[in-house]
Amino acid sequence: MLFYSDFHWIFFSFIYWVKLNWMMPGYLSGIIWVSRFWNKKWLRYQLIFSVVLHLVLALEILFYIVPIRSDDTWYGWPELAMQVEKRQKKYPDTFIFSADDYKTSAVLNFYLHQMVYSKNVLGERALQFDFIGTDLHLLNGRNAIFVDSNPRFQDMKNEHSDPPAVLYTRFDQVVPLDPVLIERNGKPVRKFSVFLCRNYHAP
């Protein structure tokens, strides 16, 4: 069972970005082992490949040439935080939450310097947000701003999306607000739907 579990996570470490570092000990020991069989010619090829790969990655980081259709990206988070804060100012005494795993909530927590909630608002498991001592019953009756990431959005227009049905289990009313479009060179590369949720009922 242990062998199966180890093999399972080794396989996924090559696919999931956040798990790439899990194989780092294997890379280090593997380099030492393989170096016994490599000659100078292979070392030269490996060096050239490494330089080219790092140049390509540097270009992606600096110029964001290929948009990443995922929340596992560094691009656009500060702009999202600024736009969410603007919407919050229009609706005083609202709290902010998201329910797409934990990334959006965690990043907004960092940039907004306030408590941003996650799926725990909807009565679901929310990873680290279940263990930070928040009493959801203190939010009863308040309005909220819900931020929903659309990493693989199709429409490039500034149009409203339909609110997730689960929101109606905890709020009396859900009103779509203008979505947040993050652009690069005049072209939208990320989209976040935003909703005003009225009168919260804690689980």
Protein Blocks (a to p, Z undefined) as FASTA:
>chain_A
ZZmmmmmmmmmmmmmmklmmmmmmmmmmmmmmmmmmpcfklmmmmmmmmmmmmmmmmmmm
mnomaacdbfkbfehklmmmmmmmmmmmmmghiacddfehjlmmmmmmmmnopacddfkl
nopaehjmmmnopafklmgoiacddddddfkbfblcdcdddddfklmmmpfbdcdddddd
ddeehiafbdcdddddehiadZZ
